[in-house]
C-alpha cells in the first residue's frame, strides 16, 4: 500500500495544478473551451494514474482502478468540495453547503467512470509491456 501511495503522488500533484492553474487560466477562453480542456485534463490524469500504478508495478488492474478513484476523490471532493465548504464557512447564508452536497452526489455518481478510466490506463500499460522487442522490430520492418 505504501508503494501505491508513493506512485499516485504525481497524479495528485497534477490534479492540484489542473484545478488551480489550468482551470483558472482556461476559464478566460470563450465558448466553454476552458471547461472542456479542464475536464479532458482530469480524464487524462485519471488515465495516467492507472497507467502509472501498473507501469511502476504498484498494483494490477484493480489497484489502478482504485488509483483513478483516489485521484478523482482528491480532485472532486477534497479540492472542489473543499472550496465550497470554505465558501460556506465565510458566508453561511450562501449556497456553499448545498454545492458541497452536489459535489458528493456527483462524486458517487461518477465513481464507476473514474475507476473505469484508471483500469483502462492499466490495461493500456499491460498491452504496451506485453510487446516484446521482437514484435517491435517486426512492426518497423
ABEGO torsion letter per residue (X at the ends): XAAAAAAAAAAAAAAAAAAAAAAAAAAABBGGAAAAAAAAAAAAAAAAAAAAAAAAGAEBAAAAAAAAAAAAAAAAAAAAAAAAAAAAAABAABAAAAAAAAAAAAAAAAAAAAAAAAAAAAAAAAAAAABBAAAAAAAAX
